[in-house]
């Protein structure tokens, strides 16, 4: 689905673009997609000379679920001293948290096409567990224990 945009980016920027065709939910739930992206990135970083890529100019990018995967791969590789460091990450409307789907951004945009609030939760559940049987519970916010909500309040809060 992203081949033409990847070709455009490569051509216009004079860059090498590696597009990972990761396994999709619900047939392949977490961590399949993450493992596919991590393994592809590791292979790429270990063979940069084969691709003619400057190790100081490697960036990961993704949109939507791919933004989540790019962020997760970046975090995983951040402490590795045996590989070139990633220069940057480009996250385009990434799905980065599933603690609270009732934050102001979800409230303000819950009816905005293309990714309505309920659809965002549905896809998140498909990704994580392969089904959306507890969709209402997640929409209500009752899927997170109170102690965990307090622990992450500093980062995930309407304030």
GICOR-V788969 format. One record per residue. N is the residue number from 1. SS is DSSP state (~ for helix, > for strand, _ for the rest). PSI is psi as a letter, one per 30 degrees, with the letter a starting at -180 (999 if undefined). D_CENTER is the distance of its C-alpha to the mean C-alpha in Angstrom with 2 decimals. Layout:
n={N:N}
ss={SS:SS}
psi={PSI:PSI}
d_center={D_CENTER:D_CENTER}
This chain:
n={1:2:3:4:5:6:7:8:9:10:11:12:13:14:15:16:17:18:19:20:21:22:23:24:25:26:27:28:29:30:31:32:33:34:35:36:37:38:39:40:41:42:43:44:45:46:47:48:49:50:51:52:53:54:55:56:57:58:59:60:61:62:63:64:65:66:67:68:69:70:71:72:73:74:75:76:77:78:79:80:81:82:83:84:85:86:87:88:89:90:91:92:93:94:95:96:97:98:99:100:101:102:103:104:105:106:107:108:109:110:111:112:113:114:115:116:117:118:119:120:121:122:123:124:125:126:127:128:129:130:131:132:133:134:135:136:137:138:139:140:141:142:143:144:145:146:147:148:149:150:151:152:153:154:155:156:157:158:159}
ss={_:_:~:~:~:~:~:~:~:~:~:~:~:_:_:_:_:_:_:_:_:_:_:_:_:_:_:_:_:_:_:~:~:~:~:~:~:~:~:~:~:~:~:~:~:~:_:~:~:~:~:_:_:_:~:~:~:_:>:>:>:>:>:_:~:~:~:~:~:~:~:~:~:~:~:~:~:_:_:_:_:_:_:_:_:_:_:>:>:>:>:>:_:_:_:_:_:_:_:_:_:_:_:~:~:~:~:~:~:_:_:_:_:_:_:_:~:~:~:~:~:~:~:~:~:~:~:~:~:_:_:_:_:_:~:~:~:~:~:~:_:_:_:_:_:~:~:~:~:~:~:_:_:_:_:_:_:_:_}
psi={f:g:e:e:e:e:e:e:e:e:e:f:f:h:l:k:k:j:k:k:i:l:k:l:l:f:e:j:l:k:g:e:e:e:e:e:e:e:e:e:e:e:e:e:e:f:h:e:e:e:f:h:k:k:f:g:g:k:k:k:l:l:k:b:e:e:e:e:e:e:e:e:e:e:e:e:f:e:g:k:f:g:l:k:k:k:e:l:k:j:j:j:i:l:j:f:k:g:e:j:g:g:l:e:e:e:e:f:g:f:g:k:k:f:i:l:e:e:e:e:e:e:e:e:e:e:e:e:f:g:l:h:f:h:e:e:e:e:e:f:g:g:f:k:k:e:e:e:e:e:e:g:e:e:f:j:k:f:999}
d_center={16.33:15.14:18.05:20.24:17.88:17.05:20.84:21.55:19.38:21.02:24.44:24.39:23.01:24.86:21.79:20.69:17.45:15.91:13.91:12.58:13.69:11.77:13.36:12.62:13.33:15.86:17.83:15.45:13.81:11.64:11.72:12.69:9.57:8.45:12.13:12.44:10.00:11.62:15.00:14.81:13.94:16.70:19.08:18.55:19.12:22.13:23.63:23.13:26.88:26.94:24.67:26.58:23.69:24.46:22.69:22.59:20.60:17.39:14.23:10.64:9.04:6.65:7.13:6.31:4.36:4.25:3.40:1.10:3.17:5.16:5.63:6.50:8.57:10.06:11.12:12.54:14.46:15.64:18.79:19.79:23.11:23.75:21.22:20.93:18.78:15.85:17.33:14.39:10.81:10.42:7.75:9.17:9.14:5.61:5.81:6.59:9.76:11.82:15.08:16.64:16.24:19.51:18.79:20.54:17.74:17.43:21.24:21.83:19.55:20.01:22.16:20.66:19.87:17.54:15.22:17.79:17.17:18.40:16.34:13.05:14.35:15.60:12.41:10.70:13.89:14.02:10.77:12.06:15.75:16.60:18.62:18.91:22.28:21.65:20.21:23.06:22.80:19.18:20.20:23.11:21.16:23.40:20.78:20.54:23.71:25.54:25.51:21.71:21.60:24.17:22.40:19.25:21.31:21.32:17.60:17.08:20.26:21.84:23.88}
